[in-house]
Every structure is written in structure tokens, then in C-alpha cells.
Amino acid sequence: MSSTLLIRKTDRNDIDMKRLLIALSTAAALAGPAASQVSLDFEGGTLTQYVAELRTAIDAQRELYSADPPPQIEIPNVLLKGDSDAVELPPIRLVSVSSDAALNILEVYVNDERRRVNVEKVSNGREAHGGRGLVVIEVRESKRGGSSRQAQEPEAPPSFVEVFSVRQLTTTPLLFRGEDFAAELALPIESLIVAIDTGTAMIENPDSVQVRYHEDSGLLFVRGEPGHIQLVSQVIQRSTTMIQERRNEAHQLLNARRMRDRGPSESGEGR
């Protein structure tokens, strides 16, 4: 009778397919007659619960063949090292596999940035005479993930520094200086910074934004996440558009005033 191994797993995208194929091949090689195989429908839970349910499934299989319990189905003594209660496993369905394969498959399921599982079979040379071997299942912290606490902490978003030239925006052009409406043709740097603070306060991590103004160069330095930089750029662009519209209106007003002040003789109407 050929053996099959079916695995159902949810919400995991980082399975090492090469190791999974090796595990499947190992399961098929180790599986023997139906009496020496076990099936398990694990609904998900901790590593400790998985081992307990596997033992229950093996006991049920042995009772089914109680007249001649096959030694291959005997679950070895299992020693759990590490925090097995902290290891969460997804639903796993095993059909007609050996007990060794049911344990070895754990190395495939628990292998991520936080932790991994190592399954090691310790032989005492007496299994052939009815003795029970020992399997050590050790939960290890993954070197690439550091401690579990560090692995659970989200990485800080990247931070960038952007430089904006705002002198033209914050300074009244010479053409309009001395006019009674000159103050409306420039945006004070204080008002610009307040507008930036107001906008960044409405998105995530507003405290990570830093704004510095260098008066001599008229440069505005902004440090923050990409979303913060984009918002600051929009504030400056909108403010520039608003001030430019005012300056265009002021320019038209000055031209009309000059035409009026020149009079009919200067405009050629008196000839």
C-alpha cells in the first residue's frame, strides 16, 4: 500500500519549499504498512499540544491493531526543550505517515525570523528489541531574528532629509516693497512652519518630524518619513501657488495705477 502525506497550512508564506520536499520524501520512505502509520487532523495550537495529540493518535492506532501492535508505530520518548508553549502551529493534516515523519515535519513548520525547531533522534541501540528511542525537540531562537522581543517589535520606518528653498515664498519682491499691501505678498516663515506642523500632526508618527530653518540661506530642512516629506512638499507648493496668485493680482493693480497716474497726455490721447 502506497503512503501519502497531505499537509494543510494557512497564513504562512515563508515555507522553505526545498526542505518541505525533503520532508515529504522522507515521510514516504519511512512509511510502511498501514498498521505502522498514523493519521492526524491537528486543528492548530502550540507545539506542546501537537505532540500530545500525536501521542493520542498513535495510541488509537495501536488499539486498532491491538492483536499485534507494530513496533514502528510506537512513539518514542519525546523531550521538549525551550518554550514549546510559545510556538504556535497552523492546522496540520497528516494521512498515513510514520511517527518519525510526523515529528520531523516540525522543522519545516517552525523556521522563521523568530525561532526554529530542531528535531534530533537519540538512539540507544535497543529499539530493535522493543526498546523506545528518544527524540529531542528543541525550540531555538533564530539568529537572524534575534530575541523574540526584538522580533515582535516593528522596524522603524526609514527617515529622510529633504531641503526646500523658501526664500522667494517668504520674502516680498522688491517691486512691491513700500506698497500698503506688501505684507500680503509673502508668507512669514513662522506661518509656513505652523502650517507644516498642522499637516504632519494628522498623519502617523508626527513626533518623528523635524523642521529647521536657516535664515541666511532661506533653506528649510525637513527630516521625516516619506509620507511626512511628501506632505511638507505639498504645503510649500500650495502656499507658493497662493502667494503667486496674490502677486499676479498686485502686479495688475500696479499697472492699472501707473496707467492712471500717467494721464491722457502721456498715453497719446491728447494728440
Stockholm file with secondary structure:
# STOCKHOLM 1.0

chainA/1-271         MSSTLLIRKTDRNDIDMKRLLIALSTAAALAGPAASQVSLDFEGGTLTQYVAELRTAIDAQRELYSADPPPQIEIPNVLLKGDSDAVELPPIRLVSVSSDAALNILEVYVNDERRRVNVEKVSNGREAHGGRGLVVIEVRESKRGGSSRQAQEPEAPPSFVEVFSVRQLTTTPLLFRGEDFAAELALPIESLIVAIDTGTAMIENPDSVQVRYHEDSGLLFVRGEPGHIQLVSQVIQRSTTMIQERRNEAHQLLNARRMRDRGPSESGEGR
#=GR chainA/1-271 SS CCCCCCCCCCSCCCCCHHHHHHHHHHHHHHCCSGGGCEEEEECSEEHHHHHHHHHHHHHHHHHHTTTSCCGGGCCCEEEEESCGGGCEECCEEEEEECHHHHHHTHHHHSBSSSEEEEEEEECCSCGGGTCCCEEEEEEEECTTTCSHHHHHSCCCCCCEEEEEECHHHHSCCGGGTTSTTGGGGSCCHHHHHHHHHHHHTTSSCGGGCEEEEETTTTEEEEEECHHHHHHHHHHHHHHHHHHHHHHHHHHHHHHHHHHHHHHHHHHTTTC
#=GC SS_cons         CCCCCCCCCCSCCCCCHHHHHHHHHHHHHHCCSGGGCEEEEECSEEHHHHHHHHHHHHHHHHHHTTTSCCGGGCCCEEEEESCGGGCEECCEEEEEECHHHHHHTHHHHSBSSSEEEEEEEECCSCGGGTCCCEEEEEEEECTTTCSHHHHHSCCCCCCEEEEEECHHHHSCCGGGTTSTTGGGGSCCHHHHHHHHHHHHTTSSCGGGCEEEEETTTTEEEEEECHHHHHHHHHHHHHHHHHHHHHHHHHHHHHHHHHHHHHHHHHHTTTC
//
